[in-house]
Amino acid sequence: MKTKKTAAATAKPGAKPRSKAASRATGTATKAGIKAAKAATEAAAAAAGVEPTVAAPGAAADTPPPFAAPFGDIWRSMSGLSLPMERLAALQGDYLKSAGELWNQSLAAAGASAGDGAAAPAAPTLADRRFAGAEWLKNPAAAFNAQLYLLNARTLMQMAESVEGDAKTRARVRFAVQQWIDAASPSNYLALNPEALGKALATRGESIATGMQHLLEDVQKGHVSQTDESVFEVGRNVATTEGAVVFENELFQLIEYKPLTAKVHERPVIFVPPCINKYYILDLQPDNSLVRHTVEQGHRLFVVSWRNPDESLAAKTWDDYIEDGAITAIRTVQAISGAATINALGFCVGGTILATALAVLAARGARLGQPDAAEYQPAASVTLLTTLLDFSDTGILDIFVDEASVRLREMTIGAESPRGPGLLRGKELATTFSFLRPNDLVWNYVVGNYLKGEAPPPFDLLYWNGDSTNLPGPMYCWYLRHTYLQDELKVPGRLTVCGEKVDLGRIAAPVFVYASREDHIVPWDAAYRSVALFKRRAGARGRAVTFVLGASGHIAGVINPPAKGKRSHWVNAQLPEEPQGWLQGASERPGSWWPVWTEWLAGHAGGDVPAPKGYGTRDFKVIEPAPGRYVKAKA
């Protein structure tokens, strides 16, 4: 691409040519943008499982700018994805028009900066926060690069949206294209980032040296640092609510928390957090701890702290996590408290585990002719936070799951592996989740940590996010196949767990279902479909379902203490079949959803009794102070 020659040929008579540096920067950025765009479409083709084929592009536009010709390579590489030709023609026309306007603006800006008497064009608008710094607007070449990138990105996503095929193929194409678009941003590269270059000059290269040091440190850690990890320590300034470990087996420790009120409700509460993360997301700092908030409301609280599996636990199954995990924890809380029934809360995968465990117990009671006995209906209430039980819509995660991918996992780390079962490494899980939001959780830190040499600020939630956990292969493979792939948990009697046919409708307790509106891991409308599973048997004793929707995402929506006064939530006592119908009739309220849940939980907690003076019982003695050993084990 001969950018300088073309620029000179198209400039108006008498205009001074741009500087060689500006021309080189523009040419480099243009080539980088086209190369990245082409790579993105090739990746999209691979994700869709098709071979690129050559096809004639759409109708050409008049007087194309110098970067229009290479764009034909993109159309050719995308043609195997069956894009309608009329749509391609429209996109091509729109692209060439926008590119021409951008090119002419850049020439006018170059002429004005060279002092040829031309009126300076209006400053470009770069709404994208990656290019929000003043340096991007001050530097014409950088502004041009950013605008060209945004144009290419927009056009590529329009092409991805136009792909014909089944829903999963289209979603995979969009995801692949978006990944390449985000990676190709000029802000991610030192030579194209004027903010990073300016800082390097101002610090005489010190920022680059510091950035390289950060890079070497992260290579040793095996992940991109999202926060200053040296600031936090589990048990010192996160997971600090006072308590003690009163039971442990090879899968979990059970923590009992010290009461903060003279009297407590007679029914204790148990939290079952996700085993793919550590429990202290529920107990970060005192002012944003759901654990502390629950204790302050007069509840006797127990929390499951899952062990971070090593090779000795590689053969553990889903049944083990139900029987020796959730059911054992429930039985232990009953034994320690002396309460026949307890209140139970499950978060994310912890909610799936909790619901499955309660369904297993209910099935045992039904088989033994005791369907209403507290031994088999131990929950006085059930709370599910951002939990999937109906896996018909799993959002962005669905693109990673198909028969081939699940089978590959089963043959490498599952029970069927020729080498024996293995572990799904925590770093792999963490990386996958980070790349669901790459600009926020990956490239943002690449730019700050490495290009600018800035240390990320301390943030407790991101510290927890980087404290990854492993999973036993057989357990993970069972979960992947029977929920995400085959969506069988919601079907009464389809699955056998711990020797019992699972039917979620047998759970007789009232249920509180919470979802977050911007959740990309558990879409809120998918979480809403749990309502129908519990309403299925309207005659069950005590049956009532409450659904509350909160603002924000999977974690920030849940961890939203009332004192912060942040965000909002929606309530609606009516529970129509479709989630959009619920939302249309819902009322938005400012602030946290916690008070709604607190009031609801109090109605199922029983009367007040004197708070226990110690932890555990004679049979369940204190093992060690909270937060215990298990939560401190690194993946």
ABEGO torsion letter per residue (X at the ends): XBAAAAAAAABBBGBBBBBAAAAAAAAAAAAAAAAAAAAAAAAAAAAAGBBBBBBBBBBBBBGBBAAAAAAAAAAAAAAAAGBBAAAAAAAAAAAAAAAAAAAAAAAAAAAAAAGAGBBBBBBBBBABAAAABAAAAABAAAAAAAAAAAAAAAAAAAAAAABBEBAAAAAAAAAAAAAAAAAABAAABAAABAAAAAAAAAAGGAAAAAAAAAAAAAAAAGBBBABBAAABBBGAABGABBBBBABBBAABBBBBBBBABABBBABBBBBBBBAABBAAAABBBAAABAAAAAAAAGBBBBBBBBBBBBAAAAABBAAAAAAABAAAAAAAAAAAAGBABBBBBBBEAAAAAAAAAAAAAAAAAAAAGBAABAAABABABBBBBGBBABAABAEAAAAABBAAAAAAAAAAABAABAAEBBBBBAAAAAAAAAAABAAAAAAAAAAAAAAAGBBBBBBAAAAAAABBBBBBAAAAAAAAAAAAAAGAAABBGABBBGGBBBBAAABABBBBBBBBAABAABBAAAAAAAAAAAAABAABBGBBBBBBBBBEBAAAAABBBAAAGBEBBBBBABBBABAAAAAAABBBBBEBAAAAAAAAAAAAAEBBBBBBABBEBAABBBABBOAEAAAABBX
